[in-house]
Amino acid sequence: MSEVRRLLPRTRLLTLTGAGGVGKTRLARRAARSLRARFPAGVEIVDLATVEDVRLLEPTVAAALGLRDTGRRVMPILVDHLADKRFLLVLDNCEHLLEECAELAARLLSGAPRLRILATSRQALGVAGEQVLVVPALEVPPAGTDVRGIARSEAVRLFAERAAEVRPGFAVDAATAPAVAQLSRRLDGLPLAIELAAARLRTMPLDELVSELERRFDVLAGLRTAALPRHRTLYATMDWSFGLCTPGERRLWSRLSVFPGGVDLETAEAVCSGDGVAPEGVLDVIAGLVDKSILISIRGDTGARYRMLESIRAYGRERLAHGDERALYRRYRDHYRRLAERNRIDLLVPDQFARYRATLAEIPNMRLALDLCFRRQGDPAAGLEIALALWAAWLLAGALNEGRNWLERGLDLVPQPNVTRAMALWVNALFAAYQDDLGAARLLADECRLVAERTGDRTALAFAHQAAGISALSIGDTGRGFSLLQDARAHHQARGDSHATAVNLYYAASFGVAARSPDQAAALGEDLLAMAEARGAPIVQAYAQITLGYAAWRQGDPRLTEARMRRAATLLAGIGDRWGLIQCLETLAWTAGADGRHKRAARLLGAAGRLWRALDIPPLGLRALAHSHRDCDAQARRELGERAFTTAYRSGSRLDLDGAIAYALDDVSG
């Protein structure tokens, strides 16, 4: 810790290297917390262990920084966001993407002169100017050390702490010190190996634990291996721990290791049971693996999840039987296909927030399911269905690049003209329009129409009209665009598809605001809000309120605008939706200015301005009302004076998203 604090101000890239299990990640995270005060623009930790596709490296970093990768190129967004910030970026677990992480670090450091990067990797990144700090193993007591000296050594202190957790009252004394010292030396002071060994004291006496380890290491010593000594030590410890597990625990260890994003109990039962592990017995087996420090239990918004440290997960994948692997991956693919469909958020359902949170928690695992479909397991049609089911979650999360990447891979592999292909083309056209890739949007909409006509499916044809309508409106062809959206909406309504109707109403109302048709937008927005409230769909309610807020502003009613935006912000704060919340903050600044509360307007402009830079492309409503931002800014400067305006603006810009929303919703704040 002292070395990290000393070196980081002197170098722009500090890489912590060392053997697996030595504690690089834990050290980096603790250092990041302790250094937060030195980096006023923030500290962010990006866990790269779950990123297995190099194309997702930049989008993953962007998402961790709260940026929407709405543009086709993510790196310029990252550089622009970090360009003037004194910021610490922690890139954890770089070794499997070494070249790509090196390039990422070099480009970010080149474009952001005040940025510092702290990386963890089993080897150096090899970037010019990189400072490497080798993380050593814990100090072990030399042979012949007395009891007091043994008890003071780092490795023994860690063992004693962990041992006391599983065997209350355990202490290093004259009776136990020789065995603990021998064990810590045998494990080379590796923290992960020590923790795995200490967990075994729950069921094994200390002397037996030491003798079992010695026997296992003697076997290893007879094997020829090119691995470095500490890598051999950790592998041998895990091999020993694996051998002491029950057959069910060994099967579950290896099966759970395929999940890059951890797993909940329901998924573990669905995917990992079978061949000696009954579904109803999975929880007991998981509990055993948690007790043995193989699994870590984490409780979050979606309930308990179980994950492995990367070294343990890598070992588990090695032990996955080849015959078991194919069936496991098939169950995995089928489970996530069902899960993606079950958690769709483009439907008018009351649990939209829970579905969205569940989907975000599973994104790393969904990525593997998509890769299995498109590459390993050869079921691209299933992959396209998964990608299609995730479209609204990607849109809300701002992951348009990732969404288009998966959709385009699926469309390339599923050329057959069918309804799924038509629906994927509609979504891809929509994403292209969001990214201002208007030529691609038009071509995709045209192909969607051709596929729909060939299938003769009326649902597909309705979405083809919808895609064409949004494409036309995006280039300013309002007459044709609104006509096509209305035609599509009539098809949706004739089929009784309220979910598709709601999506259509949202875009029709949003483009109505942009086209200076506030009365039309308000009428459509009211229809949308009524549908969402009748079904209790909170995300759709929030975006209906935003659209109605814009319409009210166009109609010259700032009080109604404020009421609409406050309702939307209250809803969206539950999922931290930056895309919607920034629109609320910006518009609430205008309404404060219209009411003569110019200090409040300046502070809200500052809060929104800080967050705006995370958006590569502003939402449609705000693009159409850019003059309102300029007017609000100019009026606040005139009324407050430049100095007072700057003070208020900077005060707002220092608020994080939660603080900004709390301020915006506080009636008495100035």
CORQUI-V164088 format. One record per residue. D_LAST is the distance of its C-alpha to the last C-alpha in Angstrom with 2 decimals. Layout:
# CORQUI-V164088
[[D_LAST] [D_LAST]]
This chain:
# CORQUI-V164088
[[41.98] [42.83] [44.50] [41.61] [39.19] [41.76] [42.61] [39.35] [38.05] [41.50] [41.91] [39.87] [41.69] [42.85] [44.96] [45.91] [49.40] [51.84] [53.80] [52.36] [51.21] [50.73] [47.00] [45.44] [42.63] [41.81] [41.85] [39.63] [36.99] [37.06] [36.91] [33.91] [31.97] [33.06] [32.22] [28.68] [27.25] [29.44] [27.95] [24.24] [24.34] [25.79] [29.07] [30.62] [33.95] [36.01] [38.97] [41.72] [44.33] [43.64] [43.99] [47.62] [47.45] [46.80] [45.24] [42.30] [41.57] [39.05] [37.31] [37.06] [35.40] [33.01] [32.12] [31.53] [29.06] [27.19] [28.75] [30.26] [33.80] [33.82] [36.02] [39.69] [39.40] [37.10] [37.84] [36.18] [32.94] [33.21] [34.05] [31.29] [28.68] [30.07] [31.21] [28.74] [27.63] [28.87] [29.58] [32.19] [33.91] [36.38] [39.19] [41.06] [44.64] [45.66] [49.42] [50.19] [48.33] [49.34] [50.02] [47.02] [44.67] [46.28] [45.68] [42.07] [41.41] [43.27] [41.38] [37.93] [38.81] [40.27] [37.18] [34.50] [35.58] [33.01] [33.69] [35.73] [37.68] [39.16] [41.83] [44.24] [47.64] [51.24] [52.07] [50.43] [48.75] [50.84] [48.12] [48.73] [47.05] [46.62] [46.94] [48.59] [48.24] [50.82] [49.56] [52.57] [53.77] [53.44] [56.00] [59.06] [61.57] [64.80] [68.06] [69.38] [66.03] [66.14] [64.10] [61.43] [61.05] [60.90] [58.15] [56.04] [56.28] [53.20] [54.92] [56.40] [53.11] [51.47] [54.49] [54.44] [50.77] [51.29] [54.65] [53.20] [50.75] [53.70] [56.25] [54.67] [56.46] [57.58] [58.06] [59.74] [62.73] [66.37] [67.19] [64.47] [63.77] [66.68] [65.81] [62.08] [62.94] [65.41] [62.89] [60.09] [62.59] [63.86] [60.33] [59.78] [56.60] [54.69] [51.70] [51.85] [55.62] [55.25] [52.69] [54.97] [57.90] [56.12] [55.09] [58.82] [59.40] [58.24] [61.69] [63.83] [65.17] [64.31] [67.91] [68.27] [64.97] [66.23] [69.65] [68.26] [66.05] [69.01] [71.16] [68.61] [68.15] [71.93] [72.20] [69.52] [71.30] [74.33] [72.42] [72.18] [68.62] [66.95] [63.58] [62.20] [62.94] [59.46] [59.03] [62.37] [61.22] [58.12] [60.12] [62.86] [60.45] [58.94] [62.48] [63.52] [60.50] [61.15] [64.79] [63.90] [61.71] [63.26] [64.34] [61.41] [58.94] [60.52] [60.26] [56.63] [55.71] [57.23] [55.86] [52.28] [52.41] [52.21] [48.58] [46.34] [43.15] [44.44] [45.43] [44.73] [47.56] [48.08] [48.60] [50.81] [52.99] [53.26] [54.00] [55.57] [57.91] [61.58] [64.69] [64.59] [60.93] [60.49] [57.09] [56.91] [57.70] [54.99] [52.50] [55.11] [55.93] [52.28] [51.99] [55.02] [53.52] [50.29] [52.49] [54.32] [51.13] [52.00] [48.96] [45.43] [43.61] [39.89] [37.77] [34.89] [33.09] [36.43] [38.53] [41.02] [42.19] [44.98] [45.30] [47.68] [47.34] [48.62] [51.88] [52.73] [51.85] [54.06] [56.92] [56.54] [56.81] [59.99] [61.46] [60.74] [64.18] [64.99] [66.33] [63.25] [60.91] [61.77] [61.44] [58.19] [56.59] [57.82] [56.18] [53.01] [52.92] [53.67] [51.08] [48.23] [49.47] [49.12] [45.78] [44.26] [45.49] [44.36] [40.76] [40.25] [36.72] [37.79] [39.06] [37.45] [37.49] [35.18] [35.35] [33.93] [31.41] [34.27] [36.51] [34.05] [33.53] [37.32] [38.01] [35.72] [37.47] [40.81] [40.24] [42.44] [45.16] [44.84] [45.46] [48.69] [49.71] [49.26] [51.23] [53.95] [54.27] [54.36] [56.39] [57.93] [58.80] [59.41] [57.70] [55.52] [55.29] [53.57] [51.23] [50.29] [49.57] [47.24] [45.42] [45.10] [43.74] [40.97] [39.78] [36.58] [35.56] [36.13] [34.11] [31.10] [31.39] [31.78] [35.30] [36.99] [39.38] [40.61] [40.99] [42.99] [45.05] [46.24] [46.75] [48.79] [50.89] [51.64] [52.44] [54.81] [56.63] [56.71] [58.27] [59.74] [58.44] [56.95] [53.92] [52.09] [52.57] [51.35] [48.17] [47.54] [48.06] [45.49] [42.82] [43.81] [43.59] [40.07] [39.02] [40.72] [38.81] [35.46] [36.71] [37.76] [41.31] [42.41] [46.12] [46.29] [44.35] [46.94] [49.87] [48.60] [48.04] [51.57] [53.07] [51.22] [52.90] [56.31] [56.09] [54.98] [57.86] [60.33] [59.27] [59.25] [56.36] [54.19] [51.11] [51.45] [52.05] [48.89] [46.79] [48.77] [47.74] [44.11] [44.34] [46.03] [43.44] [40.48] [42.57] [43.31] [39.73] [38.60] [40.93] [40.00] [43.02] [41.09] [44.14] [46.01] [42.98] [41.79] [45.44] [46.01] [42.89] [44.01] [47.50] [46.27] [44.13] [47.24] [49.19] [46.53] [46.47] [50.27] [50.48] [47.91] [45.70] [42.24] [40.81] [41.99] [40.96] [37.34] [37.29] [38.86] [36.42] [33.42] [34.93] [36.22] [32.82] [31.06] [33.73] [33.48] [29.90] [31.20] [34.20] [32.21] [33.57] [30.46] [32.61] [34.90] [32.05] [30.48] [33.92] [34.59] [31.16] [31.76] [35.16] [33.71] [31.07] [33.84] [36.05] [33.44] [32.49] [36.20] [36.86] [33.68] [32.97] [29.31] [29.18] [30.71] [28.42] [25.35] [26.89] [28.05] [24.50] [23.41] [26.40] [25.76] [22.16] [23.65] [26.30] [23.94] [22.09] [25.58] [26.44] [23.63] [21.67] [17.99] [17.22] [20.06] [19.04] [15.64] [17.63] [20.22] [18.09] [16.23] [19.77] [21.06] [18.49] [19.18] [22.85] [22.93] [20.94] [24.22] [26.13] [23.62] [24.71] [23.17] [24.85] [23.15] [19.76] [19.25] [20.10] [17.44] [14.68] [16.10] [16.50] [13.05] [11.92] [14.56] [13.59] [9.99] [11.99] [14.58] [12.38] [11.33] [7.64] [9.05] [6.73] [5.38] [9.16] [10.34] [8.89] [10.40] [13.41] [13.86] [13.90] [16.24] [18.23] [19.12] [20.38] [21.98] [24.58] [25.96] [27.06] [30.29] [30.20] [27.13] [27.41] [29.33] [26.61] [24.41] [27.53] [28.31] [24.88] [24.47] [24.28] [20.97] [19.47] [21.16] [20.08] [16.34] [16.69] [18.85] [16.83] [13.63] [16.10] [17.74] [14.88] [13.19] [16.51] [17.77] [16.88] [13.15] [13.05] [15.14] [13.15] [9.95] [12.52] [14.44] [11.74] [11.42] [15.19] [15.79] [14.59] [17.60] [17.95] [17.34] [14.18] [12.87] [13.95] [12.54] [8.96] [9.95] [11.52] [9.05] [8.58] [6.43] [3.79] [0.00]]
